[in-house]
Amino acid sequence: MAKKKPQTLPKEFKKYFWEYDFDKISPDKDYKLILGRIMNFGNMKSVKWMLDNFDEKDIKEFVLQTGGQQLDKRSDNFWRLYFNLPKSKFANKFWPF
């Protein structure tokens, strides 16, 4: 059964979205932004929240589709190992942007 995404983010997550209007971030619409920020910058509490509130399938799909571009190398590698996913095609290349 799919997990129901929360309506809002916990207030302590505001530090991960410094350049956004935090109150307008929607877990339903902006889930890729949320996953990327928590996977790159999150602490244990925020990672636990992410794993409890988002389907593992959605998280894996995010890592496979955009992890190589949106996550730093260490985070991308960690999450690929954590979920037993193949290495990124960007693993040994410089990202030019």
C-alpha positions, 0 to 999 in steps of 0.5 A: 500500500502506498504511503500517504504523503504529509501535507506539510514539512516539519518546521525544523526542515526550513534550514534545508530550503533556505532559498525557497518560501518554506510555507509554499513547499508541497510534499505532494508537488515538490517531492523531488526537491524534498528528497534531494535536500534531505538526501544531501543535507539531512540529519538522522531525524530528517532521513527517518522522517523521509523514509517513514513518509515517502514510498521506497519505490518513489525514493529509489526512482528519484535516485535512479532518475536524477540522483546523479545530477541532484545529489552530490557524489557521496550522497548519490553513492550512499543512497545507491548502496543503501537501496542496492541500486546500480552505480550512476552513469555520472559516477566518474564524470564531472558534471558541467553545470 
